[in-house]
């Protein structure tokens, strides 16, 4: 008679990987929620988003910057969660993680299209840009092949996390609810957006706290040192990015 398998060990992940994943799991849902809430007053449609940008460019820029930062931080969080799932359910961890990260890449592509649309609105006006977006919205691009993967990835990873006992039923269901986050270019905040972001926070924030609290922990001096290095690197990359 075989003995039951032991629970997944958080410290099985190497310390730097665990801490990066933990920080991202805490910050990403909060940044995404902030970005969604900032654009909440604007209607959901692309035309309304462009009009809102014309009237409140700083507000809309901050909203999309927060959302973009959240997408960037979500992939390490999802990768670490998938790695934990893969310890006991390798196939679910592999395919769930691959699907989620692929979906996040597609969302980053959409964010780039949002940025270009806003720049066009500055040059051509909101109405003209909205007309161009409407007429070209269905144009083929490589990332459109991932449209079904964007929501499905969260469901696959959530089921794998439940199967591997990394997440309980409530938090697994909350993670799966992330699939409700609308996808595409110039999307505003809908009621389903708030449900999806709340589910993501319920699933990932406690996971991030768990990863950060697990032993062994880094020395405070090491955390401060690497934090300073990360901030300096971010500042340098921002300057280089502005130089083109």
ABEGO torsion letter per residue (X at the ends): XBBBBBBBBAAABBAAAAAAAAAAAAAAAAAAAAAAAAAAABBABAAAAAAAAAABAAAAAAAAAAAAAAAAAAAAAAAAAAAAAAAABAAAAAAAAAAAAAAAAAAAAAAAAAAAAAAAAAAAEAAAAAAAAAAAAABBBAAAAAAAAAAAAAAAAAAAAAAAGABBAAAAAAAAAAAABBBEBGBBBBAAAAAAAAAAAAAAAAAAAAAAABOBBBBAAAAAAAAAAAAAAAAAAAAAAAAX
